[in-house]
Amino acid sequence: MRIDKLHLLLLCSIVFSVCQTQAQIAVDDTKSDVNWILKAGAGLNSSYRKSILMNETSASKAEYDMRNLFEIPGKGFSVDLLLSRSISKKIFLDMGLSFERYQYKSGKIPLSYGDPIDPRLGFIYIPEKTGTQEYMVNYMYTKMPLGLSCQLGRGDLTFSWAAHVSPAFLTAYSAKSFVDSSNVVSSEYNHEISDQLHRFNLFTSVSAGIQYQFLSDLAFGLQTEFSYGHFKTSSFDVTERLYGYGLKAYIGYTLNPVYTAEVQELY
């Protein structure tokens, strides 16, 4: 799998503790207790793909031009379950499991008969418009995110930022084409998963958000996330980059909260 500069940049961000919003309870300065935090979250995303020509041919160039001209972002969602272990007062090691759907689709692509032949006039170089075609593609990935988190600020309302690297397995795929023309009216075609799709991929993500600690062991948070994956999905010499950006909400539960003890002096 090819790792480009953007992947390397996101991987390096982990070293600086950029990661997901996490719940954290104040820890006594005199103690070295380890906090474990379980976080469950869900969110919505918008995603799109970017095509890169690796070997330009007439077929791959036509495919590339059509994508850039007609494709628009689609809608997806994610469900996450993370377990975090504190390695300092503000930094956590995260590991977990998530399910995420990416989607992209096209606008209305004009259909035409190319260069029809008239028996009296010969070739006619103005194509006859016959209708439109649209398509929509969904990818469902099972991810295993691993990364670091850093929480900033004091009090109940805090800020955090994040980075994860996620080995991902393609668990479901669907592609549909919608054709509306003078010959075929409002037809829908389903496409099965292709052998050209790589089942294993690598995603990187960065996120930032805010969190409110409303109980000693419970916190609620919101975060924005940007994710990026790189893989090949075409029989033509085209490499795909899949981007996603969205908003997530989560509940964080501290499994073993550490409380600061208050000492009373007797007079």
C-alpha positions, 0 to 999 in steps of 0.5 A, a space after each residue: 500500500 502506498 503511503 504519501 505525504 499526507 499520510 506521513 503528516 497525519 502519522 507524525 501528528 500522533 507523536 504530538 498527542 493529537 487525538 479524540 476528545 476524551 473524558 478525564 477526571 482530576 487526578 491527585 498530584 500525589 497519586 499515580 493511579 491509571 484512569 480507564 475511560 470507555 467512550 461510546 459515540 456516533 456521528 454523521 459525515 459527508 464524504 467524497 473521493 479524489 481520483 489520481 491518474 497513475 498511467 494515462 490512457 484514453 479509457 482512464 482519462 475519460 473515467 477521470 474526467 467524468 468523475 471530476 466533472 460530475 461527482 459530488 459528496 455523499 452522506 455517511 455515518 459512524 459508530 464508535 466504541 473506544 477504551 482509553 488508558 491514561 499515560 499522563 494527566 492529560 494524555 491517553 492511549 486509545 484503542 477501539 472498534 468503529 463502523 463507518 460508512 462512506 458515500 459518494 455520488 454523481 449529479 445527472 450525467 447526460 446520455 447521448 448517442 455518439 455520432 449517429 449516421 444519417 443515410 442521406 447526410 453521413 455522420 452527424 457530429 451533434 450527439 442526440 440527447 437521450 436522458 440522464 444517468 446517476 450513480 451512488 456508491 457506499 463503502 462500509 468499513 470496520 475499523 480498529 482505531 489506535 492513537 493518542 488523545 490530549 485534553 486541554 483546559 481546566 474545569 468542567 468544560 475542556 477542549 481536546 484534539 486528536 489523531 488515530 491510525 485505523 487499519 480497516 476492512 471493507 465489510 460491505 459495498 454497494 453501487 447503484 446506477 439510476 437511468 432515466 432516458 427515452 429508451 429506459 425510464 427510471 431504471 435502477 441497477 445494482 452492482 456487486 463488489 468488484 475484485 478490483 477493490 482492496 479489502 484491507 486499507 489504512 485510514 488516518 483521522 484527526 479531530 478536535 472538540 469540546 467536552 462537558 463533565 456533568 458528573 464525576 464519572 460521566 462526560 458529554 462531548 462534541 467533536 469534528 473529525 477529518 478522515 483520509 484513506 488511500 486505495 485503488 478501486 478501478 480497473 483503469 489506472 486510477 488511484 482513489 483517495 477517500 475523504 470524510 468530514 463530519 460531526 460526532 457526539 459521545 458519552 465518556 464513562 470513567 471506569 475508575 475515577 480518582 478523587 482528590 482527597 480533602 484533608 481536615 485539620 483538627 484544632 
